[in-house]
């Protein structure tokens, strides 16, 4: 299987990263100018050329339709976005009108007053009816909408078809079978990890929790309360922790690994399986195992079910202090609309948020089907609160999993400790 497209590493990083909420003294502007310069911030990519070509095409179309309007795009590094957005929220004169942002960052930005509520505008936009409903929720905080989902990253199960054929293995149909199969691979080929996955791979182990009916946190009194210590969540944590064992993925190798390292082991031919995203597909296809792998949805607890995936991705939104709100909205709907989401897929491999565009893509590119099937089966998201940035920055959940993998704490002890730290962040 071969897909000739490139997805930048910085784009992948944007799916995984989060930052502390920036506090703002900014407020909405009463002005709505229809001429002048529309300022746009987008994330830079390692291979930025394909992205710039699509964006430049959208700019040309927009400027041709709007007299005396110039669109000025700046590509900002993902790693410095916290500082850039903090400064922008506090100084409208230096802020963009439109910006790309990671969906896990949104709640903190909204708490800072940085982005405009565009609920009514999205409700009136005809294309919005085809946005995947669960992806639409990643643009919402407390029922209000603050952006358009620009693309989504969905994870699924990658496996080595040659290894499975050599040892007459069936593709795992449940999470229980996943561990059994991984253990068999490791036993038969000791130089391979049964599955390459890590203690710091938060978005890799969340599906195990959700598949067991657990959750990360639940709404409570205007905030959230941790649910990581519930019986259902503990069952998922325990099942994932089973993978971090000497006979599958040894803790001394795997405990510290995050998503990138987990996938890189698979790309390097060092593992029988891994949990990877659609954004990892190109790297695997271009590797030495590019003709010897396949992808299926990560199975759930019961045969025939799919483990809920984390709906990571990036959105486009309008800054609250813009003086060109109408222009900003029109450009957001152009670049974030169906036509240009499809163009971004063709250029970068970004999975669009529109269900009809996804259907067209999977018909033409069957290698995308496992990811769209996973998306259709139902995705989940992190708590929509700025406190999540604190929890993420403190590595609460990775530390929990690493404590278990290293036999430094039981599942009950580690989840109790994680729940306490999360509740402190939530203000409970």
C-alpha positions in Angstrom: 0.0 0.0 0.0 1.4 3.3 -1.0 0.1 6.9 -0.5 2.2 9.7 -2.0 1.6 12.5 0.4 3.6 14.2 3.2 2.4 15.2 6.6 4.8 17.4 8.5 6.2 16.5 11.9 5.2 19.8 13.3 1.6 19.0 12.4 1.9 15.7 14.3 3.3 17.6 17.2 0.3 19.9 17.2 -2.0 16.9 17.7 -0.1 15.9 20.8 0.7 19.2 22.5 -1.1 21.5 24.8 -0.2 24.7 26.7 -1.2 26.6 29.7 -4.1 29.1 29.2 -3.0 32.7 28.5 -4.8 35.4 30.5 -6.2 38.2 28.5 -7.3 41.8 28.9 -8.5 41.7 25.4 -12.2 42.3 24.6 -14.3 42.2 21.4 -14.0 45.1 19.1 -17.0 47.1 17.9 -15.3 47.7 14.5 -16.0 45.5 11.5 -13.9 46.9 8.7 -14.3 45.4 5.2 -11.0 46.5 3.7 -7.3 46.4 4.7 -5.1 43.5 5.9 -6.5 40.4 7.3 -3.9 38.8 9.5 -3.8 35.0 9.8 -1.6 32.7 11.9 -1.1 29.1 10.9 1.3 26.5 12.3 4.6 25.9 10.5 5.5 22.5 9.2 8.7 20.7 8.6 7.6 20.2 5.0 5.7 23.4 4.6 5.6 23.8 0.8 2.4 21.7 0.2 0.5 23.6 2.9 1.6 27.0 1.6 0.5 26.1 -1.9 -3.1 25.3 -0.7 -3.2 28.3 1.5 -1.9 30.6 -1.2 -4.6 29.3 -3.5 -7.2 30.2 -0.9 -5.7 33.6 -0.4 -5.8 34.3 -4.2 -9.5 33.3 -4.4 -10.3 35.4 -1.3 -8.5 38.5 -2.5 -10.1 38.2 -5.9 -13.5 38.3 -4.3 -12.8 41.2 -1.9 -11.6 44.5 -3.3 -8.9 46.3 -1.2 -8.3 43.3 1.0 -4.9 41.7 1.5 -4.5 38.4 3.5 -1.2 38.2 5.4 -0.3 34.8 6.7 2.4 34.1 9.3 3.5 30.6 10.0 4.3 30.2 13.7 6.1 27.3 15.4 3.9 25.0 17.3 6.4 24.9 20.2 6.1 28.7 20.9 2.4 29.0 20.4 1.7 29.5 24.1 3.8 32.7 24.3 2.5 33.9 20.9 -1.1 33.5 21.8 -0.6 35.0 25.3 0.9 38.1 23.8 -1.8 38.3 21.1 -4.7 38.0 23.6 -3.2 41.0 25.6 -2.4 43.2 22.6 -5.0 43.2 19.8 -2.7 45.4 17.7 -0.3 42.5 17.4 -2.9 39.8 17.2 -4.1 37.9 14.1 -7.7 38.0 13.0 -7.8 34.3 12.2 -5.7 31.5 13.8 -5.1 27.8 13.7 -5.0 26.2 17.1 -4.9 22.7 18.6 -8.3 21.6 19.9 -6.9 20.6 23.3 -5.8 24.2 23.8 -9.2 25.7 23.1 -10.8 25.7 26.6 -7.8 27.6 28.0 -8.0 30.1 25.2 -11.7 30.7 25.8 -11.2 31.1 29.5 -8.6 33.8 28.6 -11.2 35.6 26.4 -9.0 35.1 23.4 -11.5 33.7 20.8 -14.8 34.9 19.5 -18.0 33.0 19.9 -19.2 32.1 16.4 -22.1 29.9 17.3 -24.7 31.7 15.3 -22.4 32.0 12.3 -21.7 28.3 12.3 -25.4 27.5 12.7 -26.1 29.6 9.6 -23.4 28.1 7.5 -24.8 25.4 5.2 -21.6 23.3 5.1 -21.6 23.0 8.9 -24.4 20.4 8.7 -21.8 17.9 7.3 -19.2 18.4 10.0 -18.8 15.2 12.1 -20.9 15.8 15.2 -18.2 14.6 17.7 -15.6 16.7 16.0 -17.9 19.7 16.1 -17.9 19.3 19.9 -14.1 19.8 20.0 -14.7 23.4 18.9 -17.2 24.0 21.8 -16.8 25.2 25.3 -19.9 25.4 27.6 -22.2 24.9 24.6 -20.7 27.8 22.5 -18.7 27.3 19.3 -15.3 29.0 18.9 -14.0 27.5 15.7 -14.2 25.2 12.7 -12.5 21.8 12.9 -9.8 21.9 10.2 -8.6 18.4 10.4 -8.6 15.5 12.7 -6.0 12.9 13.8 -7.4 9.4 14.6 -5.4 6.4 15.9 -5.8 2.8 14.9 -3.9 -0.5 15.1 -0.9 -1.0 12.8 0.4 -4.6 12.4 3.0 -6.4 10.4 1.3 -8.6 7.8 4.5 -10.6 7.2 5.0 -11.4 10.9 1.4 -12.4 11.3 1.6 -14.6 8.2 4.9 -16.3 9.3 3.3 -17.3 12.6 -0.2 -17.9 11.4 -1.6 -15.2 13.7 -5.1 -13.7 13.5 -5.6 -10.0 13.8 -6.8 -9.2 17.4 -10.5 -8.9 17.6 -10.6 -7.6 21.2 -8.3 -5.7 23.5 -7.8 -9.0 25.4 -6.6 -10.7 22.2 -4.3 -7.8 21.6 -2.2 -8.6 24.6 -2.3 -12.3 23.8 -1.2 -11.8 20.2 1.6 -9.3 21.3 2.9 -11.8 23.8 3.0 -14.6 21.1 4.9 -12.3 18.7 7.5 -11.5 21.4 7.9 -15.2 22.3 8.3 -16.3 18.7 10.6 -13.3 17.7 12.4 -12.1 20.8 14.1 -9.3 18.8 10.6 -7.7 18.2 8.4 -5.9 20.6 5.1 -7.6 20.6 3.5 -4.2 20.4 5.4 -0.9 20.5 3.5 1.4 22.9 4.6 3.5 25.9 3.8 4.6 29.4 3.9 8.2 28.2 1.5 7.5 25.3 -1.5 9.2 26.8 -3.6 9.2 23.6 -2.7 5.6 23.0 -4.0 4.4 26.4 -7.1 6.6 26.7 -9.0 4.3 24.3 -8.5 1.4 26.7 -10.1 3.4 29.5 -13.1 4.5 27.3 -13.5 1.0 25.9 -14.2 -0.3 29.4 -16.8 2.4 30.0 -14.5 4.5 32.1 -13.6 8.2 31.6 -10.9 10.7 32.3 -13.2 13.1 34.2 -16.8 14.0 34.4 -18.6 17.4 34.7 -19.2 18.4 38.2 -20.5 21.7 39.6 -19.3 23.9 36.8 -16.0 22.1 36.6 -14.9 18.5 36.4 -14.1 15.6 38.8 -11.6 13.0 37.9 -13.0 9.6 37.0 -9.7 7.9 36.4 -10.2 6.0 39.7 -13.5 4.5 38.8 -13.8 0.7 38.5 -14.3 0.9 34.8 -11.3 3.3 34.3 -9.1 1.1 36.4 -10.0 -1.9 34.2 -8.8 -0.1 31.2 -5.6 1.2 32.9 -4.8 -2.4 34.0 -5.4 -3.8 30.6 -3.1 -1.3 28.9 -0.4 -1.7 31.7 -0.3 -5.4 30.8 1.3 -4.4 27.5 4.2 -2.8 29.4 5.7 -6.1 30.5 8.9 -8.0 29.7 7.0 -10.5 27.5 5.4 -7.8 25.4 7.0 -4.3 25.6 9.6 -4.3 28.4 9.2 -1.4 30.9 12.9 -0.5 30.7 12.4 0.2 27.0 8.7 1.2 26.8 7.8 2.9 30.0 9.1 6.4 29.0 8.0 6.2 25.4 5.3 8.5 24.0 3.5 8.2 20.7 6.3 9.3 18.4 8.8 6.8 19.8 6.1 4.0 19.8 5.5 4.5 16.1 9.1 4.9 15.2 9.9 1.5 16.6 7.3 0.1 14.2 8.6 2.1 11.3 12.1 0.8 12.1 10.9 -2.8 11.9 11.3 -3.4 15.6 7.7 -4.3 16.6 4.9 -6.5 15.5 2.2 -3.9 16.2 1.7 -0.3 17.3 -1.0 2.2 17.8 -0.5 5.0 15.2 -2.5 7.8 13.6 -3.5 8.6 10.1 -0.7 11.2 10.4 1.8 8.3 10.8 0.7 6.5 7.7 3.0 8.1 5.3 6.1 7.5 7.4 5.2 3.8 7.6 4.5 3.5 3.9 7.9 5.0 3.0 9.8 2.7 5.4 11.4 -0.6 4.8 8.2 -2.3 6.0 6.1 -0.2 3.7 4.8 -3.3 1.8 4.4 -5.5 4.9 1.8 -3.8 7.1 -1.9 -3.2 7.4 -4.2 -1.1 9.6 -7.4 -1.9 11.4 -9.5 -0.1 14.0 -8.2 -0.7 17.5 -10.7 -3.3 18.8 -12.8 -2.8 21.9 -13.6 -5.1 24.8 -16.2 -7.1 22.9 -15.5 -8.7 19.5 -16.9 -6.5 16.7 -16.5 -3.3 18.8 -14.1 -0.4 18.2 -12.3 1.2 21.1 -13.2 5.0 21.2 -10.3 7.0 19.9 -9.1 10.4 21.0 -10.3 13.1 18.5 -7.2 15.2 18.2 -6.8 17.8 15.6 -6.5 21.5 14.8 -9.2 24.1 14.4 -9.5 27.6 12.8 -10.9 30.4 14.9 -11.4 34.1 15.0 -9.7 36.3 17.6 -12.0 38.1 19.9 -10.3 41.5 19.3 -10.5 41.4 15.5 -11.6 44.6 13.8 -12.5 42.6 10.6 -14.9 40.0 12.0 -16.9 39.5 8.8 -13.8 39.1 6.7 -12.3 36.8 9.3 -15.4 34.6 9.3 -15.5 34.4 5.5 -11.9 33.5 5.3 -12.3 30.9 8.1 -15.2 29.3 6.2 -13.3 29.3 2.9 -10.0 27.8 4.2 -11.9 25.6 6.7 -14.6 24.6 4.2 -15.1 21.4 2.2 -13.1 22.5 -0.9 -10.0 23.4 0.9 -10.1 20.7 3.5 -10.1 18.3 0.5 -7.2 20.2 -1.0 -5.3 19.9 2.3 -5.9 16.2 2.3 -4.5 15.9 -1.2 -1.5 18.0 -0.2 -0.8 16.9 3.4 -2.8 13.9 4.2 -4.9 15.8 6.7 -8.2 13.9 7.5 -11.1 16.4 6.9 -13.9 17.0 9.4 -16.7 16.8 6.9 -18.4 13.3 6.7 -19.2 13.6 3.0 -15.6 14.6 2.2 -14.4 11.7 4.3 -16.6 9.3 2.3 -15.2 10.6 -1.0 -11.6 10.1 0.3 -12.1 6.6 1.6 -13.7 5.6 -1.8 -10.5 6.8 -3.5 -8.0 5.9 -0.8 -9.0 2.7 1.0 -6.0 2.9 3.3 -7.9 5.7 5.1 -10.9 3.5 5.8 -9.7 2.2 9.2 -9.4 5.7 10.5 -12.7 6.9 9.2 -14.3 3.7 10.5 -12.8 4.5 13.9 -14.1 8.0 13.7 -17.6 6.8 12.7 -17.7 4.4 15.7 -17.4 7.2 18.1 -14.6 9.3 19.5 -13.9 11.0 22.8 -12.1 14.1 24.0 -10.3 15.5 27.0 -12.2 17.6 29.6 -13.1 21.0 28.0 -11.4 23.1 30.7 -8.3 25.1 30.9 -7.3 22.9 33.8 -6.5 20.2 31.3 -3.4 22.1 30.2 -2.1 22.0 33.8 -2.9 18.2 34.1 -1.1 17.6 30.8 1.9 19.7 31.7 2.3 17.9 35.0 2.2 14.6 33.1 -0.3 13.2 35.6 -1.6 10.4 33.5 1.8 9.3 32.0 3.3 9.3 35.5 0.4 7.1 36.7 1.0 4.6 34.0 4.7 4.6 34.5 4.3 4.0 38.3 2.2 0.9 37.4 4.6 -0.4 34.7 7.6 0.0 37.1 5.8 -1.9 39.9 6.1 1.2 42.0 2.4 1.4 42.6 -0.7 -0.8 42.2 -3.4 0.2 39.8 -5.6 1.4 42.7 -2.8 3.4 44.3 -1.7 5.0 41.0 -5.2 5.9 39.9 -6.0 7.3 43.4 -2.9 9.5 43.3 -3.7 10.7 39.7 -7.3 11.4 40.6 -6.2 13.6 43.5 -3.8 15.6 41.4 -6.5 16.0 38.7 -9.0 17.2 41.2 -6.6 19.7 42.6 -6.2 21.1 39.1 -10.0 21.1 38.6 -10.3 23.0 41.9 -12.3 20.3 43.6 
